[in-house]
Amino acid sequence: MTDILTGFFLLSGGFFALIAAIGVLRLPDVLTRMHASTKAGVLGSSLILVGSAIFLAEAEVTARVVLTILFLMLTTPIGAHMIGRASVRHLKKRHDEVENDR
Amino acid sequence: MTSAGFLELSIYASFVMVMLSLAIAFIRLARGPTLADRVVALDMMTVTIIAVCGVAAVATGVYALIDVALVLALVGFLATVALARFAERRDARAEEARDD
């Protein structure tokens, strides 16, 4: 039972990590790429960490996994916000160029 | 199929998927037209390496890999923030230089 649950969590986590990477490669600009990497990427690695916590079944491991997931979910939005603020000048310039061409 | 066999298979499959996503994120890191794209790709790679640590912990049964994942989550955030601030400052300085 534990093996099947662990395998399910690992497979779904790997799937979401792959989806996030494909999004980072294929989406057209910084903001949409950030949307793929932050949401799907964090979900994928969180699922894999939950799978390893179920498999190892040890209190200290579970505590560390919970801490890691909490920290990821706390810090990824902050990092994404800062990257977005850094790229907003460039994006606005491109937007203005498109407006002027019209 | 036995449950142990399923676990073995899913460990291999998730290793392949996670490594593939690492490689794809690296393509974006090499290509990325702006610095912000590269920072996003680097952030994505950090999160993916945390996933690699999780899969490796299941595959080998070494607890210490979970600690590696925790430390990587802490350090990766600092790297992202530092690079984002650098990109912001650099753009601002370039604009100032153009205005003068």
N, CA and C atoms of all chains as a GROMACS GRO file, in nm:
protein
  606
    1MET      N    1   0.083  -0.121   0.000
    1MET     CA    2   0.000   0.000   0.000
    1MET      C    3   0.087   0.126   0.000
    2THR      N    4   0.187   0.126   0.093
    2THR     CA    5   0.279   0.241   0.098
    2THR      C    6   0.352   0.257  -0.035
    3ASP      N    7   0.394   0.141  -0.093
    3ASP     CA    8   0.468   0.147  -0.219
    3ASP      C    9   0.383   0.209  -0.329
    4ILE      N   10   0.255   0.165  -0.336
    4ILE     CA   11   0.168   0.216  -0.443
    4ILE      C   12   0.143   0.365  -0.426
    5LEU      N   13   0.120   0.408  -0.300
    5LEU     CA   14   0.096   0.550  -0.273
    5LEU      C   15   0.220   0.633  -0.308
    6THR      N   16   0.338   0.582  -0.267
    6THR     CA   17   0.463   0.653  -0.299
    6THR      C   18   0.482   0.664  -0.449
    7GLY      N   19   0.460   0.551  -0.520
    7GLY     CA   20   0.476   0.553  -0.665
    7GLY      C   21   0.383   0.651  -0.731
    8PHE      N   22   0.258   0.657  -0.681
    8PHE     CA   23   0.161   0.751  -0.738
    8PHE      C   24   0.208   0.895  -0.718
    9PHE      N   25   0.254   0.927  -0.596
    9PHE     CA   26   0.300   1.064  -0.569
    9PHE      C   27   0.422   1.098  -0.654
   10LEU      N   28   0.516   1.003  -0.668
   10LEU     CA   29   0.636   1.030  -0.748
   10LEU      C   30   0.600   1.054  -0.893
   11LEU      N   31   0.511   0.969  -0.947
   11LEU     CA   32   0.475   0.982  -1.089
   11LEU      C   33   0.403   1.114  -1.114
   12SER      N   34   0.307   1.152  -1.026
   12SER     CA   35   0.235   1.276  -1.050
   12SER      C   36   0.328   1.396  -1.032
   13GLY      N   37   0.420   1.389  -0.936
   13GLY     CA   38   0.515   1.498  -0.919
   13GLY      C   39   0.606   1.515  -1.039
   14GLY      N   40   0.656   1.403  -1.093
   14GLY     CA   41   0.740   1.410  -1.212
   14GLY      C   42   0.664   1.465  -1.331
   15PHE      N   43   0.536   1.426  -1.341
   15PHE     CA   44   0.453   1.476  -1.451
   15PHE      C   45   0.440   1.628  -1.444
   16PHE      N   46   0.410   1.680  -1.321
   16PHE     CA   47   0.392   1.825  -1.309
   16PHE      C   48   0.523   1.900  -1.331
   17ALA      N   49   0.636   1.840  -1.288
   17ALA     CA   50   0.765   1.905  -1.312
   17ALA      C   51   0.792   1.915  -1.462
   18LEU      N   52   0.757   1.808  -1.535
   18LEU     CA   53   0.776   1.809  -1.681
   18LEU      C   54   0.687   1.914  -1.747
   19ILE      N   55   0.560   1.922  -1.701
   19ILE     CA   56   0.468   2.023  -1.755
   19ILE      C   57   0.524   2.164  -1.732
   20ALA      N   58   0.578   2.187  -1.612
   20ALA     CA   59   0.634   2.319  -1.580
   20ALA      C   60   0.750   2.351  -1.674
   21ALA      N   61   0.837   2.251  -1.698
   21ALA     CA   62   0.953   2.277  -1.784
   21ALA      C   63   0.909   2.304  -1.927
   22ILE      N   64   0.809   2.229  -1.975
   22ILE     CA   65   0.760   2.254  -2.111
   22ILE      C   66   0.700   2.394  -2.120
   23GLY      N   67   0.631   2.436  -2.012
   23GLY     CA   68   0.576   2.572  -2.010
   23GLY      C   69   0.686   2.676  -2.014
   24VAL      N   70   0.793   2.654  -1.938
   24VAL     CA   71   0.904   2.751  -1.938
   24VAL      C   72   0.966   2.759  -2.077
   25LEU      N   73   0.971   2.647  -2.147
   25LEU     CA   74   1.033   2.650  -2.280
   25LEU      C   75   0.941   2.713  -2.385
   26ARG      N   76   0.809   2.682  -2.379
   26ARG     CA   77   0.722   2.713  -2.493
   26ARG      C   78   0.645   2.844  -2.481
   27LEU      N   79   0.620   2.893  -2.359
   27LEU     CA   80   0.535   3.011  -2.345
   27LEU      C   81   0.608   3.137  -2.394
   28PRO      N   82   0.531   3.239  -2.437
   28PRO     CA   83   0.594   3.347  -2.514
   28PRO      C   84   0.675   3.451  -2.438
   29ASP      N   85   0.637   3.493  -2.316
   29ASP     CA   86   0.719   3.598  -2.252
   29ASP      C   87   0.742   3.570  -2.103
   30VAL      N   88   0.812   3.662  -2.036
   30VAL     CA   89   0.862   3.635  -1.900
   30VAL      C   90   0.748   3.603  -1.804
   31LEU      N   91   0.641   3.682  -1.811
   31LEU     CA   92   0.534   3.666  -1.711
   31LEU      C   93   0.466   3.530  -1.724
   32THR      N   94   0.440   3.485  -1.848
   32THR     CA   95   0.374   3.355  -1.865
   32THR      C   96   0.470   3.241  -1.829
   33ARG      N   97   0.599   3.259  -1.858
   33ARG     CA   98   0.697   3.156  -1.820
   33ARG      C   99   0.706   3.144  -1.669
   34MET      N  100   0.699   3.260  -1.601
   34MET     CA  101   0.704   3.261  -1.455
   34MET      C  102   0.582   3.188  -1.399
   35HIS      N  103   0.467   3.210  -1.464
   35HIS     CA  104   0.344   3.144  -1.418
   35HIS      C  105   0.358   2.992  -1.425
   36ALA      N  106   0.423   2.941  -1.533
   36ALA     CA  107   0.443   2.796  -1.542
   36ALA      C  108   0.541   2.748  -1.436
   37SER      N  109   0.654   2.817  -1.422
   37SER     CA  110   0.760   2.764  -1.335
   37SER      C  111   0.719   2.772  -1.188
   38THR      N  112   0.649   2.880  -1.147
   38THR     CA  113   0.618   2.892  -1.005
   38THR      C  114   0.509   2.796  -0.962
   39LYS      N  115   0.398   2.790  -1.037
   39LYS     CA  116   0.286   2.709  -0.989
   39LYS      C  117   0.306   2.560  -1.013
   40ALA      N  118   0.329   2.523  -1.139
   40ALA     CA  119   0.342   2.379  -1.169
   40ALA      C  120   0.471   2.322  -1.110
   41GLY      N  121   0.579   2.402  -1.112
   41GLY     CA  122   0.706   2.352  -1.059
   41GLY      C  123   0.699   2.323  -0.911
   42VAL      N  124   0.641   2.417  -0.834
   42VAL     CA  125   0.631   2.396  -0.689
   42VAL      C  126   0.538   2.280  -0.658
   43LEU      N  127   0.427   2.268  -0.734
   43LEU     CA  128   0.337   2.154  -0.712
   43LEU      C  129   0.409   2.023  -0.736
   44GLY      N  130   0.488   2.017  -0.846
   44GLY     CA  131   0.559   1.893  -0.879
   44GLY      C  132   0.656   1.853  -0.771
   45SER      N  133   0.741   1.947  -0.727
   45SER     CA  134   0.841   1.907  -0.627
   45SER      C  135   0.776   1.881  -0.492
   46SER      N  136   0.665   1.951  -0.460
   46SER     CA  137   0.595   1.923  -0.334
   46SER      C  138   0.538   1.782  -0.334
   47LEU      N  139   0.479   1.741  -0.448
   47LEU     CA  140   0.423   1.605  -0.455
   47LEU      C  141   0.533   1.501  -0.438
   48ILE      N  142   0.650   1.523  -0.502
   48ILE     CA  143   0.760   1.427  -0.489
   48ILE      C  144   0.810   1.421  -0.346
   49LEU      N  145   0.818   1.537  -0.277
   49LEU     CA  146   0.864   1.537  -0.138
   49LEU      C  147   0.764   1.466  -0.048
   50VAL      N  148   0.633   1.485  -0.074
   50VAL     CA  149   0.531   1.414   0.004
   50VAL      C  150   0.546   1.263  -0.017
   51GLY      N  151   0.574   1.224  -0.143
   51GLY     CA  152   0.596   1.081  -0.171
   51GLY      C  153   0.713   1.025  -0.092
   52SER      N  154   0.824   1.102  -0.084
   52SER     CA  155   0.939   1.052  -0.010
   52SER      C  156   0.910   1.048   0.140
   53ALA      N  157   0.828   1.144   0.191
   53ALA     CA  158   0.792   1.140   0.333
   53ALA      C  159   0.709   1.016   0.364
   54ILE      N  160   0.617   0.980   0.273
   54ILE     CA  161   0.534   0.860   0.294
   54ILE      C  162   0.622   0.736   0.292
   55PHE      N  163   0.719   0.732   0.198
   55PHE     CA  164   0.803   0.612   0.184
   55PHE      C  165   0.896   0.595   0.303
   56LEU      N  166   0.962   0.704   0.346
   56LEU     CA  167   1.059   0.691   0.455
   56LEU      C  168   0.990   0.676   0.590
   57ALA      N  169   0.868   0.736   0.606
   57ALA     CA  170   0.783   0.718   0.725
   57ALA      C  171   0.860   0.735   0.856
   58GLU      N  172   0.920   0.853   0.871
   58GLU     CA  173   0.999   0.884   0.991
   58GLU      C  174   0.961   1.026   1.034
   59ALA      N  175   0.945   1.049   1.163
   59ALA     CA  176   0.893   1.178   1.210
   59ALA      C  177   0.983   1.294   1.168
   60GLU      N  178   1.116   1.273   1.180
   60GLU     CA  179   1.206   1.384   1.147
   60GLU      C  180   1.203   1.416   0.998
   61VAL      N  181   1.194   1.310   0.915
   61VAL     CA  182   1.186   1.332   0.770
   61VAL      C  183   1.059   1.407   0.736
   62THR      N  184   0.946   1.366   0.796
   62THR     CA  185   0.819   1.431   0.767
   62THR      C  186   0.822   1.578   0.808
   63ALA      N  187   0.883   1.606   0.924
   63ALA     CA  188   0.893   1.745   0.969
   63ALA      C  189   0.972   1.827   0.869
   64ARG      N  190   1.083   1.770   0.818
   64ARG     CA  191   1.165   1.845   0.723
   64ARG      C  192   1.092   1.866   0.591
   65VAL      N  193   1.016   1.764   0.550
   65VAL     CA  194   0.940   1.777   0.425
   65VAL      C  195   0.835   1.886   0.438
   66VAL      N  196   0.764   1.887   0.552
   66VAL     CA  197   0.662   1.991   0.573
   66VAL      C  198   0.727   2.129   0.572
   67LEU      N  199   0.843   2.140   0.637
   67LEU     CA  200   0.915   2.268   0.642
   67LEU      C  201   0.959   2.311   0.502
   68THR      N  202   1.011   2.215   0.424
   68THR     CA  203   1.057   2.250   0.288
   68THR      C  204   0.941   2.297   0.202
   69ILE      N  205   0.827   2.225   0.208
   69ILE     CA  206   0.712   2.264   0.125
   69ILE      C  207   0.660   2.400   0.167
   70LEU      N  208   0.652   2.422   0.299
   70LEU     CA  209   0.604   2.550   0.350
   70LEU      C  210   0.695   2.663   0.302
   71PHE      N  211   0.826   2.637   0.308
   71PHE     CA  212   0.920   2.740   0.268
   71PHE      C  213   0.911   2.768   0.119
   72LEU      N  214   0.898   2.661   0.039
   72LEU     CA  215   0.885   2.680  -0.106
   72LEU      C  216   0.762   2.764  -0.138
   73MET      N  217   0.648   2.729  -0.073
   73MET     CA  218   0.524   2.800  -0.105
   73MET      C  219   0.526   2.943  -0.053
   74LEU      N  220   0.610   2.970   0.049
   74LEU     CA  221   0.622   3.106   0.102
   74LEU      C  222   0.713   3.192   0.014
   75THR      N  223   0.823   3.132  -0.037
   75THR     CA  224   0.925   3.214  -0.103
   75THR      C  225   0.907   3.224  -0.253
   76THR      N  226   0.847   3.124  -0.318
   76THR     CA  227   0.837   3.130  -0.464
   76THR      C  228   0.756   3.251  -0.512
   77PRO      N  229   0.641   3.284  -0.449
   77PRO     CA  230   0.569   3.404  -0.492
   77PRO      C  231   0.650   3.531  -0.475
   78ILE      N  232   0.732   3.538  -0.367
   78ILE     CA  233   0.813   3.658  -0.346
   78ILE      C  234   0.917   3.672  -0.456
   79GLY      N  235   0.983   3.559  -0.489
   79GLY     CA  236   1.082   3.561  -0.597
   79GLY      C  237   1.018   3.598  -0.729
   80ALA      N  238   0.900   3.541  -0.757
   80ALA     CA  239   0.832   3.571  -0.883
   80ALA      C  240   0.792   3.717  -0.889
   81HIS      N  241   0.748   3.772  -0.778
   81HIS     CA  242   0.712   3.914  -0.773
   81HIS      C  243   0.832   4.001  -0.805
   82MET      N  244   0.949   3.964  -0.751
   82MET     CA  245   1.068   4.047  -0.774
   82MET      C  246   1.114   4.037  -0.919
   83ILE      N  247   1.106   3.915  -0.978
   83ILE     CA  248   1.144   3.903  -1.120
   83ILE      C  249   1.047   3.984  -1.206
   84GLY      N  250   0.919   3.978  -1.173
   84GLY     CA  251   0.820   4.054  -1.249
   84GLY      C  252   0.845   4.203  -1.242
   85ARG      N  253   0.880   4.251  -1.122
   85ARG     CA  254   0.907   4.394  -1.107
   85ARG      C  255   1.032   4.433  -1.184
   86ALA      N  256   1.131   4.340  -1.189
   86ALA     CA  257   1.254   4.370  -1.262
   86ALA      C  258   1.228   4.378  -1.412
   87SER      N  259   1.132   4.297  -1.462
   87SER     CA  260   1.114   4.293  -1.608
   87SER      C  261   1.004   4.386  -1.655
   88VAL      N  262   0.937   4.460  -1.563
   88VAL     CA  263   0.821   4.539  -1.605
   88VAL      C  264   0.863   4.656  -1.694
   89ARG      N  265   0.984   4.710  -1.670
   89ARG     CA  266   1.031   4.821  -1.752
   89ARG      C  267   1.046   4.779  -1.898
   90HIS      N  268   1.111   4.665  -1.916
   90HIS     CA  269   1.131   4.611  -2.051
   90HIS      C  270   0.997   4.583  -2.119
   91LEU      N  271   0.905   4.523  -2.044
   91LEU     CA  272   0.774   4.488  -2.102
   91LEU      C  273   0.698   4.613  -2.141
   92LYS      N  274   0.707   4.717  -2.058
   92LYS     CA  275   0.634   4.842  -2.086
   92LYS      C  276   0.691   4.908  -2.212
   93LYS      N  277   0.824   4.902  -2.227
   93LYS     CA  278   0.886   4.961  -2.344
   93LYS      C  279   0.835   4.894  -2.471
   94ARG      N  280   0.829   4.760  -2.466
   94ARG     CA  281   0.782   4.687  -2.584
   94ARG      C  282   0.636   4.718  -2.613
   95HIS      N  283   0.556   4.731  -2.506
   95HIS     CA  284   0.414   4.765  -2.521
   95HIS      C  285   0.400   4.901  -2.588
   96ASP      N  286   0.480   5.001  -2.543
   96ASP     CA  287   0.473   5.135  -2.599
   96ASP      C  288   0.512   5.134  -2.746
   97GLU      N  289   0.612   5.054  -2.781
   97GLU     CA  290   0.653   5.045  -2.922
   97GLU      C  291   0.540   4.994  -3.009
   98VAL      N  292   0.470   4.890  -2.958
   98VAL     CA  293   0.358   4.834  -3.033
   98VAL      C  294   0.247   4.939  -3.049
   99GLU      N  295   0.221   5.016  -2.942
   99GLU     CA  296   0.118   5.120  -2.948
   99GLU      C  297   0.153   5.227  -3.050
  100ASN      N  298   0.282   5.267  -3.054
  100ASN     CA  299   0.324   5.371  -3.147
  100ASN      C  300   0.315   5.326  -3.292
  101ASP      N  301   0.338   5.198  -3.315
  101ASP     CA  302   0.331   5.148  -3.452
  101ASP      C  303   0.190   5.151  -3.506
  102ARG      N  304   0.093   5.146  -3.417
  102ARG     CA  305  -0.047   5.134  -3.460
  102ARG      C  306  -0.096   5.260  -3.530
  103MET      N  307   0.123  -0.721  -1.146
  103MET     CA  308   0.247  -0.656  -1.103
  103MET      C  309   0.246  -0.636  -0.951
  104THR      N  310   0.360  -0.665  -0.887
  104THR     CA  311   0.366  -0.645  -0.742
  104THR      C  312   0.381  -0.497  -0.709
  105SER      N  313   0.352  -0.461  -0.583
  105SER     CA  314   0.360  -0.320  -0.546
  105SER      C  315   0.506  -0.273  -0.544
  106ALA      N  316   0.600  -0.364  -0.507
  106ALA     CA  317   0.741  -0.325  -0.509
  106ALA      C  318   0.788  -0.298  -0.651
  107GLY      N  319   0.739  -0.382  -0.745
  107GLY     CA  320   0.774  -0.361  -0.886
  107GLY      C  321   0.721  -0.229  -0.937
  108PHE      N  322   0.597  -0.196  -0.895
  108PHE     CA  323   0.539  -0.067  -0.936
  108PHE      C  324   0.621   0.049  -0.883
  109LEU      N  325   0.666   0.037  -0.756
  109LEU     CA  326   0.748   0.145  -0.698
  109LEU      C  327   0.878   0.161  -0.775
  110GLU      N  328   0.942   0.046  -0.808
  110GLU     CA  329   1.067   0.050  -0.885
  110GLU      C  330   1.047   0.124  -1.018
  111LEU      N  331   0.939   0.085  -1.086
  111LEU     CA  332   0.908   0.144  -1.217
  111LEU      C  333   0.881   0.293  -1.204
  112SER      N  334   0.806   0.331  -1.100
  112SER     CA  335   0.770   0.473  -1.088
  112SER      C  336   0.892   0.556  -1.046
  113ILE      N  337   0.986   0.496  -0.971
  113ILE     CA  338   1.110   0.569  -0.939
  113ILE      C  339   1.187   0.599  -1.067
  114TYR      N  340   1.202   0.494  -1.153
  114TYR     CA  341   1.273   0.517  -1.280
  114TYR      C  342   1.202   0.621  -1.365
  115ALA      N  343   1.068   0.607  -1.377
  115ALA     CA  344   0.993   0.699  -1.464
  115ALA      C  345   1.002   0.841  -1.413
  116SER      N  346   0.992   0.861  -1.280
  116SER     CA  347   0.997   0.998  -1.230
  116SER      C  348   1.138   1.055  -1.239
  117PHE      N  349   1.241   0.970  -1.225
  117PHE     CA  350   1.378   1.018  -1.249
  117PHE      C  351   1.391   1.071  -1.392
  118VAL      N  352   1.339   0.993  -1.488
  118VAL     CA  353   1.347   1.035  -1.628
  118VAL      C  354   1.274   1.167  -1.649
  119MET      N  355   1.152   1.178  -1.594
  119MET     CA  356   1.074   1.300  -1.616
  119MET      C  357   1.141   1.421  -1.554
  120VAL      N  358   1.193   1.404  -1.431
  120VAL     CA  359   1.254   1.518  -1.362
  120VAL      C  360   1.382   1.561  -1.432
  121MET      N  361   1.462   1.464  -1.476
  121MET     CA  362   1.586   1.499  -1.546
  121MET      C  363   1.557   1.566  -1.680
  122LEU      N  364   1.449   1.519  -1.747
  122LEU     CA  365   1.409   1.581  -1.874
  122LEU      C  366   1.368   1.726  -1.851
  123SER      N  367   1.294   1.750  -1.741
  123SER     CA  368   1.251   1.888  -1.716
  123SER      C  369   1.371   1.975  -1.679
  124LEU      N  370   1.471   1.916  -1.613
  124LEU     CA  371   1.595   1.990  -1.584
  124LEU      C  372   1.664   2.030  -1.714
  125ALA      N  373   1.670   1.936  -1.809
  125ALA     CA  374   1.735   1.964  -1.938
  125ALA      C  375   1.660   2.071  -2.015
  126ILE      N  376   1.525   2.063  -2.013
  126ILE     CA  377   1.445   2.162  -2.087
  126ILE      C  378   1.462   2.300  -2.026
  127ALA      N  379   1.464   2.307  -1.891
  127ALA     CA  380   1.486   2.436  -1.825
  127ALA      C  381   1.624   2.491  -1.860
  128PHE      N  382   1.723   2.400  -1.878
  128PHE     CA  383   1.856   2.446  -1.916
  128PHE      C  384   1.857   2.506  -2.057
  129ILE      N  385   1.774   2.449  -2.146
  129ILE     CA  386   1.765   2.507  -2.281
  129ILE      C  387   1.718   2.652  -2.272
  130ARG      N  388   1.615   2.676  -2.184
  130ARG     CA  389   1.565   2.813  -2.169
  130ARG      C  390   1.672   2.902  -2.107
  131LEU      N  391   1.751   2.846  -2.015
  131LEU     CA  392   1.859   2.923  -1.952
  131LEU      C  393   1.962   2.966  -2.057
  132ALA      N  394   1.993   2.876  -2.151
  132ALA     CA  395   2.092   2.910  -2.253
  132ALA      C  396   2.035   3.007  -2.355
  133ARG      N  397   1.908   2.992  -2.391
  133ARG     CA  398   1.847   3.074  -2.496
  133ARG      C  399   1.806   3.210  -2.446
  134GLY      N  400   1.722   3.207  -2.339
  134GLY     CA  401   1.647   3.320  -2.283
  134GLY      C  402   1.685   3.457  -2.332
  135PRO      N  403   1.601   3.526  -2.406
  135PRO     CA  404   1.643   3.654  -2.464
  135PRO      C  405   1.684   3.757  -2.358
  136THR      N  406   1.611   3.772  -2.249
  136THR     CA  407   1.647   3.872  -2.149
  136THR      C  408   1.704   3.804  -2.024
  137LEU      N  409   1.759   3.888  -1.934
  137LEU     CA  410   1.814   3.834  -1.809
  137LEU      C  411   1.702   3.776  -1.723
  138ALA      N  412   1.582   3.838  -1.727
  138ALA     CA  413   1.471   3.790  -1.644
  138ALA      C  414   1.432   3.648  -1.683
  139ASP      N  415   1.436   3.616  -1.814
  139ASP     CA  416   1.407   3.480  -1.859
  139ASP      C  417   1.506   3.381  -1.799
  140ARG      N  418   1.632   3.423  -1.795
  140ARG     CA  419   1.735   3.334  -1.740
  140ARG      C  420   1.715   3.313  -1.591
  141VAL      N  421   1.674   3.421  -1.522
  141VAL     CA  422   1.650   3.406  -1.377
  141VAL      C  423   1.533   3.310  -1.353
  142VAL      N  424   1.429   3.322  -1.435
  142VAL     CA  425   1.314   3.231  -1.422
  142VAL      C  426   1.358   3.086  -1.445
  143ALA      N  427   1.442   3.065  -1.547
  143ALA     CA  428   1.488   2.929  -1.577
  143ALA      C  429   1.574   2.874  -1.462
  144LEU      N  430   1.657   2.960  -1.403
  144LEU     CA  431   1.742   2.917  -1.292
  144LEU      C  432   1.659   2.880  -1.170
  145ASP      N  433   1.555   2.960  -1.145
  145ASP     CA  434   1.463   2.933  -1.035
  145ASP      C  435   1.393   2.799  -1.056
  146MET      N  436   1.350   2.778  -1.180
  146MET     CA  437   1.284   2.651  -1.217
  146MET      C  438   1.379   2.533  -1.194
  147MET      N  439   1.509   2.552  -1.230
  147MET     CA  440   1.606   2.444  -1.212
  147MET      C  441   1.627   2.414  -1.065
  148THR      N  442   1.628   2.517  -0.980
  148THR     CA  443   1.645   2.493  -0.836
  148THR      C  444   1.530   2.409  -0.782
  149VAL      N  445   1.407   2.446  -0.821
  149VAL     CA  446   1.290   2.371  -0.774
  149VAL      C  447   1.295   2.227  -0.825
  150THR      N  448   1.343   2.209  -0.949
  150THR     CA  449   1.352   2.075  -1.005
  150THR      C  450   1.459   1.992  -0.933
  151ILE      N  451   1.569   2.056  -0.893
  151ILE     CA  452   1.674   1.981  -0.822
  151ILE      C  453   1.623   1.938  -0.684
  152ILE      N  454   1.534   2.019  -0.622
  152ILE     CA  455   1.470   1.977  -0.497
  152ILE      C  456   1.390   1.848  -0.522
  153ALA      N  457   1.319   1.844  -0.637
  153ALA     CA  458   1.244   1.723  -0.672
  153ALA      C  459   1.339   1.605  -0.693
  154VAL      N  460   1.455   1.630  -0.756
  154VAL     CA  461   1.554   1.523  -0.777
  154VAL      C  462   1.598   1.466  -0.642
  155CYS      N  463   1.621   1.556  -0.543
  155CYS     CA  464   1.660   1.510  -0.409
  155CYS      C  465   1.553   1.420  -0.350
  156GLY      N  466   1.425   1.457  -0.369
  156GLY     CA  467   1.317   1.374  -0.316
  156GLY      C  468   1.317   1.236  -0.379
  157VAL      N  469   1.329   1.229  -0.511
  157VAL     CA  470   1.329   1.099  -0.580
  157VAL      C  471   1.450   1.016  -0.538
  158ALA      N  472   1.566   1.082  -0.525
  158ALA     CA  473   1.688   1.010  -0.485
  158ALA      C  474   1.676   0.958  -0.343
  159ALA      N  475   1.607   1.034  -0.255
  159ALA     CA  476   1.587   0.986  -0.118
  159ALA      C  477   1.503   0.859  -0.117
  160VAL      N  478   1.402   0.852  -0.204
  160VAL     CA  479   1.321   0.730  -0.212
  160VAL      C  480   1.404   0.616  -0.272
  161ALA      N  481   1.484   0.646  -0.377
  161ALA     CA  482   1.558   0.542  -0.447
  161ALA      C  483   1.666   0.480  -0.360
  162THR      N  484   1.735   0.565  -0.279
  162THR     CA  485   1.847   0.514  -0.201
  162THR      C  486   1.813   0.491  -0.054
  163GLY      N  487   1.710   0.561  -0.001
  163GLY     CA  488   1.677   0.550   0.141
  163GLY      C  489   1.768   0.630   0.231
  164VAL      N  490   1.840   0.728   0.172
  164VAL     CA  491   1.929   0.813   0.252
  164VAL      C  492   1.850   0.934   0.301
  165TYR      N  493   1.837   0.951   0.433
  165TYR     CA  494   1.758   1.061   0.487
  165TYR      C  495   1.819   1.198   0.457
  166ALA      N  496   1.953   1.203   0.451
  166ALA     CA  497   2.023   1.331   0.442
  166ALA      C  498   1.984   1.408   0.317
  167LEU      N  499   1.934   1.337   0.213
  167LEU     CA  500   1.896   1.407   0.090
  167LEU      C  501   1.780   1.502   0.113
  168ILE      N  502   1.694   1.474   0.213
  168ILE     CA  503   1.585   1.565   0.245
  168ILE      C  504   1.642   1.695   0.303
  169ASP      N  505   1.749   1.683   0.382
  169ASP     CA  506   1.816   1.804   0.432
  169ASP      C  507   1.873   1.886   0.318
  170VAL      N  508   1.930   1.816   0.218
  170VAL     CA  509   1.982   1.886   0.100
  170VAL      C  510   1.870   1.966   0.033
  171ALA      N  511   1.751   1.904   0.022
  171ALA     CA  512   1.638   1.972  -0.041
  171ALA      C  513   1.600   2.097   0.038
  172LEU      N  514   1.600   2.086   0.171
  172LEU     CA  515   1.563   2.200   0.255
  172LEU      C  516   1.661   2.316   0.238
  173VAL      N  517   1.791   2.283   0.240
  173VAL     CA  518   1.894   2.387   0.226
  173VAL      C  519   1.887   2.449   0.087
  174LEU      N  520   1.860   2.366  -0.014
  174LEU     CA  521   1.851   2.416  -0.151
  174LEU      C  522   1.734   2.513  -0.165
  175ALA      N  523   1.621   2.484  -0.098
  175ALA     CA  524   1.506   2.576  -0.102
  175ALA      C  525   1.544   2.710  -0.041
  176LEU      N  526   1.622   2.707   0.068
  176LEU     CA  527   1.663   2.832   0.132
  176LEU      C  528   1.758   2.912   0.043
  177VAL      N  529   1.860   2.843  -0.013
  177VAL     CA  530   1.964   2.912  -0.088
  177VAL      C  531   1.911   2.960  -0.223
  178GLY      N  532   1.826   2.877  -0.286
  178GLY     CA  533   1.771   2.913  -0.417
  178GLY      C  534   1.691   3.041  -0.412
  179PHE      N  535   1.618   3.060  -0.303
  179PHE     CA  536   1.539   3.183  -0.289
  179PHE      C  537   1.631   3.305  -0.284
  180LEU      N  538   1.740   3.294  -0.209
  180LEU     CA  539   1.835   3.406  -0.200
  180LEU      C  540   1.894   3.439  -0.336
  181ALA      N  541   1.930   3.333  -0.411
  181ALA     CA  542   1.990   3.354  -0.544
  181ALA      C  543   1.890   3.426  -0.635
  182THR      N  544   1.763   3.382  -0.632
  182THR     CA  545   1.662   3.445  -0.718
  182THR      C  546   1.645   3.592  -0.684
  183VAL      N  547   1.635   3.623  -0.553
  183VAL     CA  548   1.614   3.761  -0.511
  183VAL      C  549   1.734   3.848  -0.551
  184ALA      N  550   1.856   3.794  -0.530
  184ALA     CA  551   1.975   3.872  -0.563
  184ALA      C  552   1.980   3.901  -0.712
  185LEU      N  553   1.953   3.800  -0.796
  185LEU     CA  554   1.960   3.820  -0.941
  185LEU      C  555   1.851   3.915  -0.989
  186ALA      N  556   1.730   3.906  -0.928
  186ALA     CA  557   1.621   3.994  -0.970
  186ALA      C  558   1.654   4.138  -0.936
  187ARG      N  559   1.710   4.159  -0.818
  187ARG     CA  560   1.747   4.296  -0.780
  187ARG      C  561   1.855   4.350  -0.871
  188PHE      N  562   1.951   4.263  -0.907
  188PHE     CA  563   2.059   4.304  -0.998
  188PHE      C  564   2.001   4.346  -1.133
  189ALA      N  565   1.907   4.265  -1.186
  189ALA     CA  566   1.847   4.298  -1.317
  189ALA      C  567   1.774   4.432  -1.311
  190GLU      N  568   1.702   4.454  -1.201
  190GLU     CA  569   1.626   4.577  -1.187
  190GLU      C  570   1.719   4.698  -1.185
  191ARG      N  571   1.824   4.689  -1.102
  191ARG     CA  572   1.918   4.800  -1.091
  191ARG      C  573   1.986   4.827  -1.225
  192ARG      N  574   2.024   4.718  -1.294
  192ARG     CA  575   2.097   4.734  -1.420
  192ARG      C  576   2.012   4.808  -1.522
  193ASP      N  577   1.883   4.769  -1.531
  193ASP     CA  578   1.793   4.835  -1.626
  193ASP      C  579   1.776   4.982  -1.590
  194ALA      N  580   1.761   5.010  -1.459
  194ALA     CA  581   1.741   5.148  -1.416
  194ALA      C  582   1.863   5.232  -1.452
  195ARG      N  583   1.981   5.174  -1.431
  195ARG     CA  584   2.105   5.249  -1.459
  195ARG      C  585   2.119   5.273  -1.609
  196ALA      N  586   2.084   5.174  -1.690
  196ALA     CA  587   2.093   5.190  -1.836
  196ALA      C  588   2.001   5.302  -1.882
  197GLU      N  589   1.881   5.310  -1.824
  197GLU     CA  590   1.785   5.413  -1.862
  197GLU      C  591   1.837   5.551  -1.825
  198GLU      N  592   1.897   5.560  -1.704
  198GLU     CA  593   1.952   5.687  -1.657
  198GLU      C  594   2.063   5.734  -1.752
  199ALA      N  595   2.149   5.640  -1.793
  199ALA     CA  596   2.259   5.673  -1.881
  199ALA      C  597   2.208   5.724  -2.016
  200ARG      N  598   2.094   5.666  -2.062
  200ARG     CA  599   2.039   5.710  -2.190
  200ARG      C  600   1.979   5.851  -2.179
  201ASP      N  601   1.919   5.881  -2.064
  201ASP     CA  602   1.855   6.012  -2.048
  201ASP      C  603   1.957   6.125  -2.040
  202ASP      N  604   2.076   6.095  -1.986
  202ASP     CA  605   2.175   6.202  -1.968
  202ASP      C  606   2.228   6.252  -2.102
   0.00000   0.00000   0.00000
